[in-house]
Amino acid sequence: MDQDQVREEFEERMAEHRGIVFKLAGIYARPEDREDLAQEVYLQLWRSYGSYDPQRRFSTWLYRVALNVAISFARRTAVSDKRTVELSTVDDVPTMKHFEDRDERVEAIYEAIRGFDELNRGLMLLHLEGYTYREIADVLGISETNVSTKLNRLRNQMRQDLTE
Amino acid sequence: MEFEEIKSIWSQIDPHAKEKGGFEARLLRGLGMDRVRSRLAGLQVGLAFEILAGVGAALMTGSYLAAHLGDLRFLIPAVVLHFAAMTLIIVPVRQLVTLRMIDYSQPVVALQKRLAAFRLSRVREAGWLLVLGPFLWTPLAIVAAHGLFGIDLYEGFGIPWVVANLAFGLFVLLAAIWASRRYGHRAGTSRVWRSVSDGLAGRSLVVAQGFLADVTAFESDD
């Protein structure tokens, strides 16, 4: 298979999971860094595509790569984020609302997810995307029991956050 | 809001609806990829440059060291500098190898744990370099003056000069730690100063240890 065919196959597979990089960027990056993160995720997915084993589920591979890049990105920017908030007034920091005109309920959900730590954000994202406990456990590398326990807690937290 | 409602709203998010041409379609066409690629390449080029600088320093200190094996006055500072130069090679080589070996398709917790442990060791290495840095001035001055200009600082200024310089290094180090702890929050937007300040004050270590602890706690069943 030549490079063009590989790229075409990659694009077709990615099209089946459209929206995931967009959502991931909204959860893990500040508005001004969103496109940088999205590009980094896409670039890494493309670079790692050669190591994808077709015997395994594409979505598991996709989420592993995407979450690993996003979490590393978020960790890298976490300290400077804190500094930015300290150095500027809160009104100066652009929010997703400034960035685009979204449904308020969608924005509230994003905000609630961003309130979790990086690993729990990934867990909630996979859950909202409709993945089973087993699939989530496979992507994250933890037990199904652990997934279940954590999700119960996170769901309650989220319900509470969105009701207040 | 009930959770089923949350899921339903989430499933309706369409990235293509708000942006002309679609957010991901633009990424697929590769627009802006060069910026990311050059940033990643820049990091590797930076590390390669550090390795080259370390090799150059190791060669110079190594040849000076070999020529002064019989003279302890110059051998000791040369060994100290050679050790520092070797550290300048080993640390970036290790980082470069790790960067190239990262497999992003590993389970998230396993890779993040590995990265957190690596970050922690990097912070510790950087911390040691910052601590030892102020003490390198004295051996550097002795070896450089002798190697480049043939000036013997021991004879010119005597042992008290060496001791005074080492004491001054200790004073600079303690003052820098105090200033980082006291005024580190005013470090501004300079990345280099912030990194030095956080390293000296131990904040980087606390952050790195904290993330490793978070990943380990996430992994364990509770």
Interface residues (C-beta under 8 A of the other chain):
Chain A: E11 M14 R18 G19 V21 F22 K23 E35 D36 A38 Q39 E40 Y42 L43 Q44 S48 S51 Y52 W61 R64 V65 L67 N68 V69 I71 S72 R75 A78 V79 S80 R83 E86 L87 E100 D101 R102 D103 R105 V106 I109 D117 L119 N120 G122 L128 E129 G130 D138 V139 L140 G141 I142 S143 T145 N146 T149 K150 R155 M158 R159 L162 T163
Chain B: M1 E2 F3 I6 K7 I9 W10 S11 I13 D14 P15 H16 K18 E19 F23 E24 L27 L28 G32 M33 R35 V36 R37 L40 D103 Y104 S105 Q106 P107 V108 V109 A110 L111 Q112 L115 R119 H185 A187 G188 T189 R194 D198 V207 F211 D214 V215 F218 E219 S220 D221 D222
